[in-house]
Amino acid sequence: MFVLNIVFLLAMIGFLCWLVFTLAVYALPLLAGVTAGLWAYETGTGAVGGILLGAVAAGAVAIVGQLAFAFARPLWVRALVAAFFAGPAAIAGYAATLGITRLAIPSETWQMAVAIVGAVAVGVTALFRMAGVAPPDPRTEMASEA
């Protein structure tokens, strides 16, 4: 029974890591949606209005960010949009990694070190996932066909 618990714990940690890396790009839209939803709720729209406004805000941030990254030509604009998405993803990665490491590592120094590595990994993953959204440059496609 004890071995089965360890196997389930490792499977759960693996699932949580996969979930963090998969959902890293959506940290900024989630943050914007929760913020807008809470603001709407506090101004008197009620729970349903807050949830609806939060969902619309999260969707708008996700769509605008993806479109801005996909259709912006200057590299600095793409880098800025990717940094806006990678920042909250890195913070979420730090928090998730710190929570996972507290289950397995007793030393707080090593917990922080592993959490920082996790934050960098999740932030870089968000950057690469944003870069995967961009359409190919037509100039390089034409050059490779020739």
N, C-alpha and C positions, 0 to 999 in steps of 0.2 A: 504494500500500500504506500509506503514511504517513497519508493522509487517512482510510482505512478504520479504522486504529487510533484516530484521534481520534474518529470517529463511534462506534465501539464503547465507548470510554472515556466519552463523554458519555451514551450509552445506559445503561451500567452505573451511572454516578452518578445518573441519573434513576431507575433501578430501585431503587437503594439508598435514595434519598430517599422514594420511594413506599412502600417496605417499612417504613421507620422511622415514617412517618406512619400507616400502616395498623395496625401492631402496637404503637403507643404505649400503648394502654390495657392491654395485657397485660404491661407491664414489672413491675408489682408482683406479679402472680401468678407470673411467671417467677422473680423474685427469691425469693419465698417457697418456691417449689417446689425451686429449686436449693439454698437454705439447708437446707430440711428433708431433702432427699435426701442432701446431704453429711453432715449430722448423723447420719442413719440409717446411712450407710455407715461413718462413723468409730466408731459404737457397736457395729459388728459384724454388721449385717444382711446384708452382702454387696452386690454391685453390683445384683442384681435387686431386692432389698428396698429399696435406696436409690432406685432409679429409680421403683419403684411408689409408695413413700411420697412422693417428690417430685411425682409426677404427681397423686396424690390431694390433696396440700397445695395445689398450684397450682390445681387445679380447684375446691377448696373456697374458696380466697381469691377466685377470679374470681366464683364463684356467690354467695357471701355479699356481696361488694362490690356486685355488680349488684343483688341483691335489696334490700340496705340502701339503695342510692341510689334504687331504683325505688319502694319502699314507704314511705320515711321522709317524714313530713309536714313537720317543721320544716326551714326552709331551712338553718339552721346545721349540721344533721346531714348534709344533702346536700353542703354546702360542705366539710365535714370529710372525707367519704368521697371526694369528687372530688379534694381536695388530696392524700389518701393515694395515689390512683392517678396524679395528675399529677406528683408529686414524682419518683418513679423514672423516669417517662417523660421528664421534663425532663433528668435526669441521662443517660439513655440517648441522648436527642437531642443533648446536648452532646458526648458521646463519639463518636457516629456522625458528626456534623457536623464535628468536629475531624479525624477520620480522613479524611473526604472532602476537606476544605479543604487538608490537607497534600499532596494530590495536585496541587493547582492553584495554591495561593497560597504564594509563597516567604517572605513576611514573617510572623513569628510573632505580631506584634501584630494583624495583620489576620486571621490564623487564629483567634486567641482571640475577636476581635470577632464574626466570622462564626459561630463556634461558640456564643457566647452568644445571638446572634439565633436560631440553630437550636434551642437549648435552650428558649427562650421559645416559639418556634413549635410545637415538639413538645408542650410542656407545655399550651399553650392548646388544641391539637388534642385532646389526651387529655381535657381538661375538657369540650370540646364533644361529644366522642364519648360521654362518660359522661352528659352532659345529654340526649343523643339517646335514651338507654335509658329515661328516666323516662316513665311513662305520663302522659297529659294529665290535668290537674286537672278533676274532674267539675264543679266549680262554674263554671269558665270555659266548658266545653262547653255547659252548660245555659243560660248567659247568651247565648252566641252563637246558640243555636237559637231563642231567644225573640224 
